[in-house]
Amino acid sequence: MTQPATSPVPSAPTPGTLAFTKGHGTRNDFVLIADPEGVLELGADDVRRLADRRGGIGGDGVIRLAPTAALARAGEQAAQDALAEDPTAEWFMDYRNADGSIAEMCGNGVRVFAAFAEQEGLADLSAGPLSLGTRAGVKHVTKEPSGWYAVDMGPWSLPGGEAAVSDGYDAAVAVHGWTAPRPALSVDLGNPHTVVALASLDELESLELHRAPEVAPLPPHGTNVELVVPLGEEDGPDGLVGRLRMRVHERGVGETPSCGTGACAAALAVRTWQGGASGAGAPDTWIVEVPGGEVRVRVLPGGTVELAGPAELVYSGRVAR
């Protein structure tokens, strides 16, 4: 039996059961587990069972909230690096894809993590930003008056360098049903992305993404593939705002209704195609339409990028271990 997320069940483990909360960011959904003592072990089989949409709770991934210091003492290098980067990063986002594989981080997941930490009484974003550790470095989350969560996603880069900027591509992507691969641009946000531009919304909607797109060259740990259609620019409160629509195939998951780092990668790729590596003449703020809703991507001074959007906690309950 489940309970509303506004009235969470206790997070302390009890014999034979595991407390969880189900949450999503623009319908990119997660099973969230609070482990405030840092003692819970989740193996790949556990993650697959929890994320199973028929035999488990169901989700695109599983997020464990654990103390950064406890993981650092246990030898987790990413936790040690997070504390070295920012000693105030009290909590660590241990993120696993639905297939059980370990992932660096997830932009939608970071926002949902912050909302979960608030629900559990482990963070108070009304008092200031939340610093949290991930395998892609420390992320800083603020809560906007609208209720959206904004995350400084940290530095981004174009792995293909100047040649990729000049050519507009450094990879090729083949989607099932296409007669030939198409050029694509690689973008790194602590996890890998490969972005392909399409000419029309009709083509975007007709894509067959049940099979993983083929990418060449394929990064060592795979890649997320974003298919995008630029929709032009509009006036915003602080100047021009770009708009685009995308679909995404996430490594280790399949097609998802949204991907936070993927939205950032898509906006950065379109901005690069429009204005080069510096984005000269292109908007710094982008609205990214995904099947699950909308998020905002903003290029920040100093080579970082911000992602903002909603985070919803749907229900809480217990599941047999």
C-alpha positions, 0 to 999 in steps of 0.5 A: 500500500502506498501513501501520498508523498506529502505524508512520507513513510519513515525512511529507517529500514525495517526487516524485509522491507525498503522505504521508497518514494516515487518522483519525476521531473518532466516525467523522467521518473525515479525510485528514490531511497533514503539511506541517511546512515550510508549502510544500504547496499543496492546491487544491479539486481536490486536496481533492476527489480525496483525499476521494473515497471511490471514486477517492481515500482517502475522508473527510468532509474534508482536514486539513493540519497546517502551521506557523502562522508560515509561513502567517502570513508567506504572508498567511493572516489566520487564522494571523496572528490565531492568533499574535496571540491565542496565540504558542504556537500553533505548528501550524495546522489548515488544514481543507477540506470534502470538496467542496473548500470552506474551513471555519472548523474542525471539533470532531472534526477538532481532536481527530484533528489533536492525535492526528496531531501526536502521531504525527508527533512534533510535539506531546507532550500528556503535557507539557501542553495543545496550542494550535493555530490554526484559522480559528475562533481558537486551540483548546486540547487536553488528553488525558484519562487515558481517552485521550479528547481534550478541546478548549476550543472557545472562545466560543459565541453565539446569533445570534438574541439575546434574541428567539430565546431567548424564542421558542425559535427564529430560523430554519425548517428543511425536511427532505425528506419533511416537509409544512412547515418547523419552527422551529430555533435558530441557534448559532454556534461559530465556524462556523454551526449550526441546531438542530431538536428532534424528538419521538421517536427513531423520527422521528429515525431515519426522516429522509431526509438525503440532500438538504440541508435547506432553512434560512431565513434561510440564513446567508451561508456556509451552515449545518450542520443538527442534528436532535436528540431530548432523552433526559432527565438522569442522575446523573453524578460531578459532578451531573446530566448531560443526554443527547441523540441527534442526526443532522447534515447538514454543509454541503459534505459531507452527512450524517456519522456525527458532527460535533463543533461540531454536538454542541456546538450541539445540547447548547447549544440543548437547554440554552437551550430548558430554561433560557434563555440562562443555562441556569438549572436545566439541566445544564452537561454533556451526553452526545451520542449520534451514529451514530458513538458518543458525545462529551461537551459541557461548558459552561465558565465564561466563555462557552466550551464544551468538547468531549471524545471519542475520536480514532483514527488508522487507517492511513498511506500514500502517494497519487499526486499 
